[in-house]
């Protein structure tokens, strides 16, 4: 792990991993997300009083906003080298959006934050990866898998640490308001982190930024993106169904849900670097296919779990597959726009939107016609369909 983090620079180098802005920003960003994501729907429905049907619209519009803003910021960053400028805008939106809900917790500020400001804040993910790719290209470094692994593992570490902190606090319903304050502070720290950096860096401009965007969004690339998104839908569906397996099927407590998620995240930190090493020897698409097979096998076993101990025993296998599906597709999608790192980063947001939308449709249909076990099996079938599609596209 230390050698991989050294890819950002030596201990005496300005690029030292310990001081690297991208790593620290990703740590803060993951903390902001971990504080809000598990409780955002509960807060909206139980505290603010948002109807359940309205919350489904929040999910859709926030995903759409993330996709549109990500593509626009990515294009502008490639053209002007203005990654830092848009990172500052996104982090400011995170600060304002979260603090507005904290200061005035009502439906208006909730919808303003979750449908407009916080989706812009979430674009930070693609911008940080895009900025890292642009700097890597400017400095003529080729350690894409190492750097992506370092960034993605930092996100996982920050996420599990924040989940653990909030779990220790054992917040009650009336105390959930403080998660918005925490997330807002994280956004402000990201803003301060980049405040003194050049907002426009000519070295980060892409010489290909004037080329038609259709060269990136061609049929083959779109099919690859959709294939990867169908595979990663399994991650979203597992997040939605795992609590029901733990509590209803295995007879566990609600505390077991947090333990399960934290266990997955801890193992992911280690396994991400394993998959980074695999990607150095094999094609990224091959690694994704292998990871998808492992994850689908683990989810199939999970659907038959009858006790909490059975679910806990599956954590390493689930984490092994999940670590691949949350890390290797980053470099694979970026490679579809190799000369335009901004657009390459936006492909991550587009894939996220397609994958989460597919998972939402699967969850609705699965729970309507079957149960959570049937839902997970449908999701796995769709993921294997994406696997076959990616295998076919990779051969041609």
N, C-alpha and C positions, 0 to 999 in steps of 0.2 A: 504493500500500500504506500509506503514512504517513497519508493522509487517512482511510483505513478504520480504522486503529488509533486515530485521534483520536476515533472515535465513542464511545470509553469516557471521554473527557474531555480537556480541554486540558492543556497541559504544566504549568500551575500549579494544576490542579484536583486534588482528592482522587481523582478518577476517572481520573487520568492513566494512559494505556495502559502506560507503562513500569513503573508500580508496581501495576498492576491484579492483584488476587489471582487472578482467574479465568484470566488469561493465563499467569501464572507457575505456577499449579497445573496447568494443562493441559500446560505444558512438562515439569514434573516427572512427571506421570502418564504422558505419552508415553514418557519415558525409562525409567520402571519397566516399562512393557509391552514396549518394544523390547529390553530386556535379557533378558526371560524368554521371550517368545512364540516366537522362532525356535528356541529350544533346550529348551523345556519337555518336549517329547515325547522328544527324544534323551536328556535327562538322566534322565527317568523310566524309559525302557526300558533304556538302556545302563549308567547309573550306579547307579540304585536297583534295577533288575531287575524293573520292572513289566511283566507280560505285555502284548503288543500288544492282545489282546482287552479287557483291563482298561482300557487307555488310551482306547479308544473310549467306555467308560462314563464316564470322567473328562470327556471332551468334552461328553457329553450332560448329565450332572448339573451341571456347572459352568454350562452355558448355561441350564438350568432354574432354577438358584439365582439367577443374575443377573436373570432375568425376574421371578421372584416377589419378590425383595427390592427390585428397582427400582420395581415397582408399589406395594408397601407404603410404602416411603420417600417415593415421590412423593405418595401420598395424604396421608400424615402431614405432609409439608412444606407442601402446599397448605392444610391445615387449621390448622396452628400457626405457619406461617412459619418452620419449623425446618430450613431447608436446611443451615445451618452445623452444626447438631447432628449431622445424618446424614453430612455430609462428614467430620467428625471421627471418627465411628464407622468409616466406610469406610477412611479413611487409617490408622487404628489397626489395622484388620484386615490391611491391606497390610503394615504394619510387622511385626506379630506373625507373620503367615503366612510371609513371606519369611525372616525371621530364624530361625523354628523349623526350616525346612528347612536353612538354612545351619548352624545349631548342631547339629542332630541329623538328618543326612541318612539317613532310612530310609523304608520304605513307609508307615508310619503318619503321620509328619509330612507326607509328600508328598501323601497322599490328604486329610489334614486341610486342608492349604493349598490344594490345587488344586480340591477339591470344595466347600469351605465358606468359608474365609477370603478367598482371592484373588478368588472370584466376587463377594463383598461389596465388596472393594476396587474391582473393575471397575465397580460401580454409580456410582463417582465421575463417570464420563463423563456419564451422564444427569443427575446432580445438578448438575454444573457448568453444563451447558447450561440446566437448569431454573432454577437460581439466577440465571443471567444474564438469563433471560427474566422472572423475577419482579422483579428490580431494574429492568429496562428498563420494565416496566409501572408500577412504583411511581414511577419518575422521569419517566414519561410520554414515553419515547423510543420511536421507531418504526423504528430502524435494525436490524431483525432480521437481514437478510441480511449486512450489514456485520459485525456482531458475531459471527455464526456463522462467517463466513469467517475472521475474525481468530482465533477459537478453533480452528477446524479446521486452519488453516494452521500455527498454533503447534504443534499436535499433530504434524503432518507434519514440521516442522522439528526438533522434539525427537526424533522417531523416527529420522530419517536421521542426526542427529548422534550418537545413541547407537549405532546400527548401525555407523557409521564408527569410533567409539571402540573398540568391541568387536572390529571387524575388524582394527584396528591392533594390538590386544593379541594377536591370533591365539591364543586360548585353546585349550588341549588338553583332552582328555576329563577328566582329573583336576583341571583348573582351572575347570571349569564351575560348581563350587560357589560361586564368587565372584559370579556373576550374581544369585544370591539375596540376597547382602549388598548389592549395588548397588541392587537394586529395593527392599529394605527401607529403605535410607537415604532413597530418594526418597519412600517412604510417610511416613517420620517428618518429612521437611521439609514435606510438604503439611499434616500435622497441626499443626506449629509455625506454618505460614503463617496458619491460621485460628484458632489457639488463643485469641487475644485479641479475636476478633470476637464479637459477640453471637450466642449459639447460637439464640435465637428473636427474630425481627424481625417485629413486627406489620404493618409495611408490606408484607411479602412474603406475607401471608395472602391466600387467594383467597376472595372473597365467594361463590363458587359451589361451595366445597368440600363443602357438605352436600347438593348435588344428587346424584341417583343416578348411579353410575358408568356405568350403561347408556346415559346420554346421550352419553358419549364412545365407548363400545364398542358403537355401533350397527352395523347391518349394512353400511351404506355406508362408514363409516369403517374397519371391519374389512377390507372388500374393497379399499379403497385401500391399507391397510397391507400386506396380502398381495401386492397388485400391485407395490408398491415393493420388497418383500422378494424377490419373484421376479426383479425386475430386478437387484437388488444381489447376488443369488446369484452372478452372473458374476464379481464381485470375489473372492469366496472360492474359487471354482473355479479362477480364474487363479492365485491364490496356491499352490494345491495342485498344479497341473499345470505351471506355468512351469519349475520346476527340471528336469522330465523333458524338456521341449522343448529346453532349453538344453544339457543334458548328453548325452541319448540321441539326439535327433533332429538337433540342430545340431552335435554333437561338441564342445561347449564344456567348460570346466573348472568345478569347484565354485566357484572364485573369481568366475566370471562370473555366478553366481546373485546374490551380494551386490552386484555392480556393477549388475546389472539392477534389483534392488529399490531401491538407492540412487538410480539414475537416475530411476526412476518417482517417488520421493518428492520429489526436487529439482524436477522439472517441476511436480508437483502443487502445490507451494507457490505458484508463479506463477499457474497456471491456476485455482486456487480463487478468486482475486480476479477473474479474468475472468468466471467463472460467477456470482459475486456481482453484478457489473455487469449481466449478462444478466438475472438474476432481478429486478433493479429495473425492467426494461422489459417483461419477459414473465412470464406466470404460471409458478409453480414447477413445476407438472406438465409444462408445455411444455418447460421447460429440461431436466427429467429425461428426457423422451422423446427430445430431441435428443441429450443426452449418452449415452443408452443405445444409440442408433443408431450413434454414433461408436465407442463401446466395442465393440459387437458386430462392427462392421466390422474393427476392429483385432485382435480375438481370432481372427476368421476368417482374416485374413492371417497371424497368428502360427502357426496350425495348419499352414500350408504352408511355414514358414521352414525352410531347409536349412542355413544357416550362421549363426554367432553374429552376424555383421555385419548380417544381415537382421533379427535380433531387436533389436539395438541401434537400428536405424533406425526400428523401430516404437515405441520408447519414448515419443517426444513424442505420438504419436497415442493410445497406450494411456493415457498420463498425462492427456491432455485429457479423454478420456471418464471415466477414474477420478476425476479431480478433481470432476467434476459429481456422480457417483454417491456420493461420500463426503461431500459438503457440502450440496448443494441439498435432498436428502431430509430433512435435519435440520429446516430451517424448515418444510418441507411437512408433516411429521408433527407438529411442534409446533402448527401451525395447526389441526389436528384437535381440539386441546384448548386453544384460544386463551385461555380464561379460567382455566385450571388448569395453570400452568406445570410443576408437579411431575409430574402425570400426562402432560403433553406430553413431558417428558423421559423418562419411563418407556416411552413408545411407541418411543423409539429403541432401548432394550434389547430390547423385544418384537420389533421388526423385525429386530434383529441375530440373535436366537435363531431366528426363522422362516427368515431368509435362510441362516444357517450350517447349519441342519438340512436345508434343501432342497439346499444344496450338498453336504452329506455324503451324502445319498441319491443324488444325481446322480453323485457320484464313485464310490460303491460300485457302482452299476448300470453306469456307463460303463466302468469298468476291468474289471468282471466279464465283460461281454458284448463290449466293444470294446477300445479302447486309449485313451491320454490324448488323442489327437486327436479320437476319437469322443466322449470325455467332455466336451471343451471345446465341441464342436458341440451336444451335448445341452443343456449349460448355456446356450449362446447362444439355442437354441430356446426354452427355458423363460423366459429373460429377455425375449425378444421377445413371448412370450405375456403376460407381466406388462405389457409396454409397451402392447399392444393393449387389455388390460383397463383400464389407467389412462387411456388415451385415451378409451375408451367411458364410463368413470365420470366423467371430467372434463367430458364434453359433457352429462351429465344431472344 
